[in-house]
């Protein structure tokens, strides 16, 4: 009985992932608010009623896509501000990490960039909550460094929000330049490094 149950659970998980993958492909060309569940189930080859075994609505599917798209970014976010190297090296490494993530997951990045200010409230809120979690994690990472001596919690959270916003902005720029010539991608890289460096300079002198 347990073996049969395990097989069913595995099949259910495969179907759920297939629905997410199909939706992500369809969302390359449209917004979530215009996506129909029949489109998704037709792409997977299951009956529309099967959709509701996994998601209550397309909004619920969108929230699941947010968790999939942003959940894996937590280690990268922390690495971006970890005080393990000098500032310029850390910034260059962080920008390269962002560029690599965009190249590996362009559909996820495009989905988040489009839906962050899109028409589905539950998805906007899910993205906002994830980014707020990132900011809290970055704040905690920053608090452990000697550069944060004398900073209060509110200012550290503000600084963390600046880093997170810049990471999201940089990802969007790399996404736009994904098919561009190498010199354009390098221009984006230099611009991202300069913006990160400006935040770091401001951090160094904030308590002066």
N, C-alpha and C positions, 0 to 999 in steps of 0.2 A: 504493500500500500504506500509506504513512504517513498519507494522508488518511483512509483507512478506519479505521486504528488510532486516529486522533484522534477520529473520530466515536464509536467504541466506548468510548473512555475517557470522553468527555463523557456518553454515555448511562449508563455505569456510575456516574459521579459524580452524575448526576441521580437515579438509583435509590437510591443511598446516602443522599442528602440527603432524598429522599422518605420513606425508612424512619425517619430521624431525626425528621423533622417529624411523621410519623404517631405515632411513639412519644411524642413530647412532648405531643401532643393527648390520647392515651390516658392519659398519666400525670397529667393534670389531675384524674382521678377515682380513681386507684389508685397504689399504690407499685410500684417497679420489681420487687420480689421477687414480686409477683403478676401481672406482665405476661407474657403468652405470646407467643412469636414468631409464632404463627399469627394472633393478633389484629393484629399489626403488618403482616404481609404481606397479610392480607385487606384492611386499610385502604388499602394501596398498590395492591392489585390484581396482585400477583406471587405466584408459587408459593413455598411455604415453603422449598424448597431454594435459592431465590434469596437468601434471607437470609444463608446461609453464604458467599456470595461476597463479602460485605462485613463480616460480624461473626462471630466464633466462637461467641458466646453473647449472651444479653440483657445479661449483665454487661459484655461488651465494648461493646455498644451504649450502655449507661449511661455507661461511661468516656468514650466519644466525645461524649456529651451534656454531660458535665462540661467537657470541653475546649471545646466550642462555647459553653457558658453562661458560663464564667469566663475564657476566653481573651481576650475582647474587653475585659475590665475592667482590664487592666494600665495603659493610659494614664490611666484615670479614677482608679485608686488613686494613681498618682504625682501627679496634679493635686491630689488631696485634701491632700497634705502639702507641696506645692512652696512654698518660702519666697519667693513673689513678691509677696504682699500682706500687709496686717496680719492679725493672727490672727482677729479677728471676721469680716472680709470673706472670708478664706480658708475659715473654717468654714461660713459661710452658703453660699458657692459650692459647697463640697463636698457639703453636704446637698442642695442643689438638683440637683446632678449625680446623686446617688443616687436621688432621687425621680424624675427624668426617666428614668433607666435602668429603674427598676421599672415605670414607666408604659409604656415601650416594649417591655419584655421580661418581662411578668409570668409567663409559663409557665416560662421559664428560671429565674427567681428562685424560683418555687414548687418546681421540681424540686430545686434545690440545697438549699433550706431543709428539704425533706422527707427527702432522701436523705443529708444530712450525717450523720445519726444513724440511717440506715435499715438494712435487713437485708442489703444486698449489700456484702460486705467490699471488693471491688475498687473499687466506686464511693466508699465512705467514704474509702478510702485515696487515691483520685484527688483528691477534694475537699480532703482534708487536705494533700496535696502542693501543690496549686494555692495554697491559702491560705498555706502556708509560703513559697512563692515570692513571693507578694505581700508578706509580712512582710520578706523579704530585700530586695526592691526598695524598700520604704518605708524600711528601715534605711539603705540606701545613699543615698536621697534626703535623709533627715534628717541624715546625716553631713556633708553639704555645707553645712549652715547654721551660722551663728555661734552659734546657741543650743545647738549640740551640743558646744561646746568643753568639754573636761574629761570627756566621757562616754566610757565604754569600750564595746567592741563588744557585749558581752552585754546591757548596760543599754539600748543603742539598739535591739537586736533585741526586747527585752521591750517597749519603748515602741511599736515598730512593730507588734508583735502586738496591743497594746491598740487601736491605730488600726484594724487590720484587723478585729478582733472587733467593734468598734463599727460599722464600715461594714456588716458582715454583719447585725448586729442591727438597724441602721437600715433596711436594705433589707427585712427581714422585717416591721418595723413599718409601713413604707409599703405593703407588699403587703397586709397585713391591712386597711389603711385605704383601699385603692384605690377601693372603691365607697362609701365613707363620705362624709358631708357635708363640705363644704369646711372647716368649723370643726374637724372631727376631724383632717383632714389637716394643718391648720395647727398643731394641738396636737402632733402627732407631729413636725412640723418643729421647733417650739420645743424640745421635749424632746431631740431629736437634737442640736441646736445646743448646748444646755446640757451635755450629756454630753461632746461634743467639747471644749467649752471647759474642762470640768473636767480632762480629760486634758492639755490645753495648759497649764493652771495648774500641774498637778503636774510637767510637764516643766520649766517655768521655775524651779521651786524644788528639783528633785531633788538637785542637787549642792550645795545650800546647807549 
